[in-house]
Amino acid sequence: MMSTKAFSLVSAVERELLMGDKERVNIECVECCGRNLYVGTSDCFVYHFLLEENTLPAGTATFTATKQLHRHLGFKKPVNELRAASALNRLLVLCDNCITLVNMMSLEPVPSGARIKGATAFALNENPVSGDPFCVEVCIISVKRRTIQVFMVYEDRVQIVREVSTPEQPLAVAVDGHFLCLALTTQYIILNYSTGVAQDLFPYCSEEKRPIVKRIGRQEFLLAGPGGLGMFATVAGISQRAPVHWSENVVGAAICFPYVIALDDEFITVHSMLDQQQKQTLPFKEGHILQDFEGRVIVATSKGVYILVPLPLEKQIQDLLASRRVEEALILAKGARRNIPKEKFQVMYRRILQQAGFIQFAQLQFLEAKELFRSGQLDVRELISLYPFLLPTSSSFTRSHPPLHEYADLNQLTQGDQEKMAKCKRFLMSYLNEVRSTEVANGYKEDIDTALLKLYAEADHDSLLDLLVTENFCLLTDSAAWLEKHKKYFALGLLYHSNNQDAAAVQLWVNIVNGEIHDSTRSDLYEYVVDFLTHSLDRELVWQYAGWALQKSEEVGVQVFTKRPLNEQQKSSFNPDDVITCLKKYPKALVKYLEHLVVDRSLQKEEYHTRLALLYLDEVLRQGPSTGGRGAEVTETQAKLRQLLQKSDLYRVHFLMDRIQGAGLPMESAILHGKLEEHEEALRILVHELRDFSAAEDYCLWRSEGRAPPYRQRLFHTLLAIYLGPGPSAPELTVAAVDLLNHHATEFDAAQVLQLLPGTWSVQLLCPFLTGAMRDSVHTRRTAQVAVGLAKSENLIYKYDKMKLKGSSVRLSDKKLCQMCQNPFCEPVFVRYPNGGLVHTHCAASRQTNPSSPSPGTRT
């Protein structure tokens, strides 16, 4: 058990002030109402004192009792009980089994002499049921055996309202509303005197110990239970709080929230109602009275009266925190909610949570500290300020006063232990990263992000880059100096970029790539810079560093222009002619860029297509062209040249033809002849120079693509004619001609072909061609027959409709009106619609639709 100073014991009424030299006079009972203190003695006197509370400079409270008067009650018995009814200005005095009403100020009995006789003990109902403000409800234990009586007490009269029988003789009573809590001879019970329903609580032995029954709140009582337990019970007969452990010989109990105070013959003990732990023990011998009066706790011996002065709850909580007893402090703080105004409590409780968080933090209990910081809405700069140099130099933050902790900085907290310091820094990194995007950061995001950047840089943490590439509020001056100090130059560039200083960022990265400063954060920094420039909207910056990027690598550097976002290209932010001028010194880059313009962007400009073809041609010539025929290996550039020559219609054909002449590029020459519609020459080159018959067939298909069938037929006949042309007939040409006919039978006019073929060729040799030609001819004939049949059917339908129309008569008179112009017919010439409508011929000519039919072109 760890002690807490919750109360201090202060003398209120000394023996000499009360009874002078009377040795045999003892204090029997006390009552306190506001500043009025009443004492009843064994010689039947009632004393009235006025209490004056004073506070010493040290904060300790003292009391001065000023005697007002005293009065003898006229009996020879001691005064057993005193109870004040301030609403009536009456003091109820129990003496010699009689309750007398006396004036609170003069102590004179009421003139009417009203009193209650036959009472051994009584209790006031602090939760009255009558609702009458000018009376009090009093419950007495009657001298009659096993009887409880309920009275209404007014200023000058009393009235009995209820008499209730009990199962055993009652020894002590407390009352709340209609409910009586009774200590009987062998047990405690709850009794509803309105309904008579009783609820047993628990047994006890009245012969062994003195019963205690005390109302502690609405519908709740405190009882002295067996085994030295202070038991709580509600009017429903249940306990909503755990019991407290006090001594077996307790003679009195009181409540001063959140504490239960108990008195025995040697000590006053203080237990918490929140965690049931004993918090304080005060030596106090010969005490026999302990009572609480509206928050003031009075304890008395037979000779003197004392007051237990509670320390302010906030002081108690601070003492607990100073002793590192965080859980107890928090429990006490939560329990104090009912006694403190809401707004004041919230401010106090948040501060306590923050203090508790720093205590847990100092003990490296980081999870607990984080939760306390969050719950207490800690200004995170309080935590950052513990770490030297993390707060920006421009920060106006000052620590809370009074301080939340006792530490100057992290060095003092960890006593220089580097391992502990590293753990504390890792915790702060985690905590700042969590709170930076929450409401906790509102108002000082710059301080948080700057501190986080410094921690990441110092620890060489991967999250440094993540922080800088996302939205952040790092202060440039502080952060830049810190990153330079820790040689984080790439990260410094990101910081410049996030502060819209792209020129400084790129220059820094260029220095790293050039080896002028060292930073190994990214091995692909050159590619990163190129990508950065590619997405940059700063034209001047791109032009400034494009040359540097191209010098490093033409193929990669040109991406600054070729991989720009599409929407930016559409805005023509970079004029292609300007880029081409820039790339003149970089032939590889120029080729890549022209490919981008011609292939990727499909720009329809003759200059770009011609220039790209020339660059391809120059490279092919430099490499040495492939002059072989079929099966000759083709370089990548030559393949690109051929593809461009075939697919593009924008380059200058004659210009390229002049360049190719005599260059040993027959395939390219054939393609160019094809572009000039010089098909015979193109096919001659393919057949006689290259001996590439497959390419010749492909040529016919390529040039006839998208053209009418006769155009394609003419190309294939031209190729066949070359195969069968005059001169010595090579066997391979004969084979090529046969293959051409057999594979493309439908592309030829069979009649013309048969006239061209040598008479020595067998039918078997041309069987595939003849079969295909016959099939195509039959298909064509049948298709024509189907078309003729359909036309005849449609004509027959029209004839039938015409006959039907002629078969019915039409009556026309000068009274008949045209359905379109509503004028009469003047001559027997008209147009009749299928629905029977008649119109003038000129009306029908001017409008080709039936006025009563929505569809045009109706047959007439």
SULURQUI-V137861 format. One line per field, one symbol per residue. ss: DSSP state (H for helix, E for strand, L for the rest). phi: phi as a letter, one per 20 degrees, with the letter a starting at -180 (. if undefined). burial: b if it has 9 or more other C-alpha atoms within 8 Angstrom, else e. A space follows every 10 residues. Layout:
ss = ???
phi = ???
burial = ???
//
This chain:
ss = LLLLLLEEEE EEELHHHHHL LLLLLLEEEE EEELLEEEEE ELLLEEEEEE EEEEELLLLL EEEEEEEEEE EELLLLLLEE EEEEELLLLE EEEEELLEEE EEELLLLLEL LLLLEEELEE EEEELLLLLL LLLLLEEEEE EELLLLEEEE EEELLLLEEE EEEEELLLLL LEEEEELLEE EEELLLEEEE EELLLLLEEE EEELLLLLLL LLEEEEELLE EEEEELLLEE EEEELLLLLL LLLEELLLLL LEEEEELLEE EEELLLEEEE EELLLLLEEE EEELLLLLEE EEELLEEEEE LLLLEEEEEE LLHHHHHHHH HHLLLHHHHH HHHHHHHHHL LHHHHHHHHH HHHHHHHHHH HHLLLHHHHH HHHHHLLLLH HHHHLLLLLL LLLLLLLLLL LLLLLLLLLH HHHHLLLHHH HHHHHHHHHH HHHHHLLLHH HLLLHHHHHH HHHHHHHHHL LLHHHHHHHL LLLLLHHHHH HHHHHLLLHH HHHHHHHHLL LHHHHHHHHH HHHLLLLLLL LLLLHHHHHH HHHHHLLLHH HHHHHHHHHH HHLHHHHLHH HHLLLHHHHH LLLLLHHHHH HHHHHLHHHH HHHHHHHHHH LLLLLHHHHH HHHHHHHHHH HHHLLLLLLL LLLLLHHHHH HHHHHHHLLL LLHHHHHHHH LLLLLHHHHH HHHHHLLLHH HHHHHHHHHL LLHHHHHHHH HHHLLLLLHH HHHHHHHHHH HHHLLLLLLL HHHHHHHHHH HHHLHHHLLH HHHHHHLLLL LLLLLLHHHH HHHHHHHHHH HHHHHHHHHH HHHHHHHHHH HHHHHHHLLL LLLLLLELLL LLLELLLLLL EELLLLLEEL HHHHHHLLEL LLLLLELLLL
phi = .decedccec fdcfgffecm effeecedbc bccmeeddcd dfemddddcd ececdfgfne eccdddfeab beendddfee bcbedffdlc dedebllced ecffeemeff gfmfbddmde abbeeecfdf mefdbcecdd eeffflcdcd cdddgcbcbe caccedfcff dbbccbmedd ddeefcbdcd ceffdnfdcf dbebdffebf fccbfdrflb cdceefmmde ddbefencdd cffdecffdf dabbccgedd dcccfccddc defecmefdb cdfbemfccb bdclneddcb efdbdcceef fggfffffff ffemefffff ffffffgfdc ggffffffff ffffffffff ffemefffff fffffelfff fgffffegme fgfefefcff cffebdefaf fffelmffff ffffffffgf ffffefddfg egnbffffff ffgfffffel effgffffed gbcfffffff ffffgeldff fffffgffdm dfffffgfff ffffnfcdbe gcfdfgfffg fffgefeegf ffffdfffff ffaffefffg dedfggffff elfcfgffff ffegecgfff fgffgffeef elfecggfff ffffffffff fffnfeefef nffdffffff ffffffeedd fefffffffe gmemcfffff fffffemeff ffffffeeee ldffffffff fffefmdfgf ffffffffff fffdffofee gfffffffff ffecgfedeg fffffefffe fefffdggff ffffffffff ffffffffff ffffffffff fffffffdec eccfefdffe dmdfedbfcb ddegenfdcf ffffffcecf fdcfeemffc
burial = eeebbbebeb bbbbbeebee eeeebbbbbb bbbeebbbbb bbbbbbbbbb bbeebeeeee bbbbbebeeb eeeebebbbb bbbbbbebbb bbbbbbbbbb bbbbeebebb eebbbbebbb bbbbbeebee eeeebbbbbb bbbeebbbbb bbbbbbbbeb eebbebeebb bbbbbbbbbb bbbbbbbbbb bbbeeeeebb beebbbeeeb bbbbbeeebb bbbbbeebbb bbbbbebebe eebbbbeebb bbbbbbebbb bbbbbbbbbb bbbeebbbbb beebeebbbb bbbeebbbbb bbbbbbbbbe bebeebbbbb beeebbeebb bbbebbbeee eeeebeeebb bbbbbbbbbb bbebbbebbb bbbebbbbeb bbebbbbeeb bbeeeeeeee eeebeeeebb bbbbeeeeeb bebbbebbbe bbbebbeeeb beeebbbbbb bbbbbbbeee eeebbebbee eeebbbebbb ebbbeeebbb bbbbbbbbee bbebbbebbb bbbeeeeebe eeeebbeebb bebbebeebe bbeeebeebb eeebbbbbbb bbebeeebbe eeebeeeebb eebeebeebb bbbbbbbbee eeeeebebbb bbbbbbbebb beeebbeebe eeeeeebbbb bbebbeeeeb bebeebbeeb eeebbbbbbb bbbbbeebbe bbbbbbbebb bbbeebbebb beebeeeeee bbbebbbbbb bbbbeeeeee eebbebbbeb bbebbeebee eebeeeeeee eeeeebbbbb ebbeebeeee eeeeeeeeee eeeeeeeeee eeeeeeeeee eeeeeebbbe eeebbeeeee bbbbeeebbb bebbeeeebb eeeeeeebee
//
